[in-house]
Amino acid sequence: MIYTSAKDWREAAHKRVLFYGMSGLGKTHVSNMLRASGDWFHYSIDYRIGTRYMGEWIADNAKTHAMQVPFLRDLLMTDSIYIGSNITFDNLAPVSTYLGKPGDPAKGGLPIEEYRIRQDQFRRAEINALEDTSYFIERAGRLYGYPNFICDTGGSICEWVDGNNPDDPLLNELSKHCLLVRIQGDESHTQELIRRFDRAPKPMCYQPEFLDACWSEYLNETNHSEDNVDPDGFVRWTYTRALAHRAPRYEAMAKWGVTVSANEIAAVTDVNTFESLIAQALERAG
């Protein structure tokens, strides 16, 4: 770890932190709060994915749909209109909309092979965005003069690393530059995440092997063919399994940094309480 003690952390002229954990536990909320303080550069992995690595695919997908409307097609073909995504830190919907859900096209689903292609595009984009962290640390200081840095990762980071492998290239790279901070929820948080997801199921990215196993099991269990699967039904069915699948992977990553609870994160109200929380986490890690 780049900070070996609470004292080392408190006295550091440049504080660099990377949050990870399931979506919905407070990563982005605290990142936004730190950014608003004026001394922290907020590097959003999902924003980087949508603007740098998947922006063209996202825009082309929107154009594909627009080309099916004669009025819009004529305007596009004559360069009379422009179509692009309006991604912001607070609106990452273009990324999730492009990622989509597999199943019946009449219900907004994607054919499973197209879905697998987009899953792989996202996987490669997320890894690339994570590998850009050190560049943005340097850029934040050189260009903008920010002394501190927060990397706000997506929930799927654990799918692309192996915390039990001391030679994992991505974890070694990230831990050289940031203190890795796991946000851990308890059973009540898990149940709330499930309830929230059930109300508004969102696209997710999965390990290919996990996706293939869930897809086959779902088809067998529901007796559906691939083209009449309800997209929301599948991702709802998969969500609790994804939580269980990711839990040990997050646990394996924990040894690379420190852990704070979702309740502790919820109690953070400003930079001072955040810095005190990280100091406490370093003391616990001991």
Solvent accessible surface area in square Angstrom, and as a share of the most:
residue,aa,sasa,rsa
1,M,102,0.45
2,I,56,0.28
3,Y,11,0.04
4,T,110,0.64
5,S,44,0.29
6,A,12,0.09
7,K,135,0.57
8,D,53,0.28
9,W,0,0.00
10,R,131,0.48
11,E,119,0.53
12,A,24,0.18
13,A,80,0.62
14,H,97,0.43
15,K,16,0.07
16,R,78,0.28
17,V,0,0.00
18,L,0,0.00
19,F,0,0.00
20,Y,1,0.00
21,G,1,0.01
22,M,19,0.09
23,S,66,0.43
24,G,43,0.41
25,L,19,0.09
26,G,19,0.19
27,K,12,0.05
28,T,59,0.34
29,H,124,0.55
30,V,0,0.00
31,S,0,0.00
32,N,38,0.20
33,M,39,0.17
34,L,0,0.00
35,R,84,0.31
36,A,89,0.69
37,S,54,0.35
38,G,46,0.45
39,D,78,0.40
40,W,1,0.00
41,F,28,0.12
42,H,8,0.03
43,Y,8,0.03
44,S,8,0.05
45,I,0,0.00
46,D,39,0.20
47,Y,72,0.27
48,R,42,0.15
49,I,0,0.00
50,G,1,0.01
51,T,66,0.39
52,R,135,0.49
53,Y,49,0.19
54,M,1,0.00
55,G,18,0.18
56,E,134,0.60
57,W,88,0.31
58,I,12,0.06
59,A,17,0.13
60,D,64,0.33
61,N,29,0.15
62,A,43,0.33
63,K,69,0.29
64,T,77,0.45
65,H,113,0.50
66,A,9,0.07
67,M,64,0.29
68,Q,128,0.57
69,V,68,0.39
70,P,101,0.64
71,F,144,0.60
72,L,58,0.29
73,R,105,0.38
74,D,86,0.45
75,L,50,0.25
76,L,27,0.13
77,M,117,0.52
78,T,95,0.55
79,D,130,0.68
80,S,67,0.43
81,I,59,0.30
82,Y,188,0.71
83,I,35,0.18
84,G,38,0.36
85,S,47,0.31
86,N,116,0.60
87,I,16,0.08
88,T,57,0.33
89,F,49,0.21
90,D,122,0.63
91,N,68,0.35
92,L,52,0.26
93,A,51,0.39
94,P,25,0.16
95,V,8,0.05
96,S,36,0.23
97,T,95,0.55
98,Y,12,0.05
99,L,6,0.03
100,G,11,0.11
101,K,35,0.15
102,P,0,0.00
103,G,2,0.01
104,D,25,0.13
105,P,81,0.51
106,A,96,0.74
107,K,122,0.52
108,G,63,0.61
109,G,8,0.07
110,L,27,0.14
111,P,81,0.51
112,I,11,0.06
113,E,107,0.48
114,E,56,0.25
115,Y,0,0.00
116,R,72,0.26
117,I,92,0.47
118,R,23,0.08
119,Q,10,0.05
120,D,53,0.27
121,Q,20,0.09
122,F,15,0.06
123,R,68,0.25
124,R,106,0.39
125,A,3,0.02
126,E,0,0.00
127,I,40,0.20
128,N,56,0.29
129,A,0,0.00
130,L,0,0.00
131,E,88,0.39
132,D,24,0.13
133,T,2,0.01
134,S,32,0.21
135,Y,105,0.40
136,F,19,0.08
137,I,19,0.09
138,E,85,0.38
139,R,63,0.23
140,A,3,0.02
141,G,35,0.34
142,R,149,0.54
143,L,95,0.47
144,Y,117,0.44
145,G,54,0.52
146,Y,67,0.25
147,P,47,0.30
148,N,17,0.09
149,F,4,0.02
150,I,0,0.00
151,C,0,0.00
152,D,8,0.04
153,T,4,0.02
154,G,9,0.08
155,G,7,0.07
156,S,9,0.06
157,I,0,0.00
158,C,0,0.00
159,E,5,0.02
160,W,36,0.13
161,V,5,0.03
162,D,63,0.33
163,G,4,0.04
164,N,109,0.56
165,N,55,0.28
166,P,100,0.63
167,D,110,0.57
168,D,9,0.05
169,P,107,0.67
170,L,11,0.06
171,L,0,0.00
172,N,57,0.29
173,E,46,0.21
174,L,1,0.00
175,S,20,0.13
176,K,133,0.56
177,H,50,0.22
178,C,1,0.00
179,L,1,0.00
180,L,1,0.01
181,V,0,0.00
182,R,19,0.07
183,I,3,0.01
184,Q,74,0.33
185,G,26,0.25
186,D,68,0.35
187,E,113,0.51
188,S,75,0.48
189,H,41,0.18
190,T,42,0.24
191,Q,72,0.32
192,E,58,0.26
193,L,12,0.06
194,I,43,0.22
195,R,124,0.45
196,R,107,0.39
197,F,19,0.08
198,D,75,0.39
199,R,162,0.59
200,A,54,0.42
201,P,17,0.11
202,K,128,0.54
203,P,26,0.17
204,M,22,0.10
205,C,5,0.03
206,Y,2,0.01
207,Q,34,0.15
208,P,69,0.43
209,E,123,0.55
210,F,28,0.12
211,L,3,0.02
212,D,59,0.31
213,A,62,0.48
214,C,6,0.03
215,W,6,0.02
216,S,61,0.39
217,E,84,0.38
218,Y,14,0.05
219,L,32,0.16
220,N,126,0.65
221,E,107,0.48
222,T,45,0.26
223,N,137,0.70
224,H,68,0.30
225,S,59,0.38
226,E,83,0.37
227,D,96,0.50
228,N,74,0.38
229,V,0,0.00
230,D,48,0.25
231,P,4,0.03
232,D,47,0.24
233,G,20,0.19
234,F,0,0.00
235,V,0,0.00
236,R,90,0.33
237,W,39,0.14
238,T,0,0.00
239,Y,13,0.05
240,T,56,0.33
241,R,81,0.30
242,A,0,0.00
243,L,19,0.09
244,A,71,0.55
245,H,42,0.19
246,R,6,0.02
247,A,51,0.40
248,P,83,0.52
249,R,63,0.23
250,Y,11,0.04
251,E,96,0.43
252,A,12,0.09
253,M,1,0.00
254,A,18,0.14
255,K,133,0.56
256,W,37,0.13
257,G,9,0.08
258,V,4,0.02
259,T,42,0.24
260,V,1,0.00
261,S,39,0.25
262,A,5,0.04
263,N,90,0.46
264,E,51,0.23
265,I,2,0.01
266,A,82,0.64
267,A,71,0.55
268,V,10,0.06
269,T,100,0.58
270,D,63,0.32
271,V,34,0.20
272,N,111,0.57
273,T,55,0.32
274,F,0,0.00
275,E,37,0.17
276,S,33,0.22
277,L,10,0.05
278,I,0,0.00
279,A,1,0.01
280,Q,87,0.39
281,A,2,0.02
282,L,7,0.04
283,E,114,0.51
284,R,134,0.49
285,A,57,0.44
286,G,94,0.91
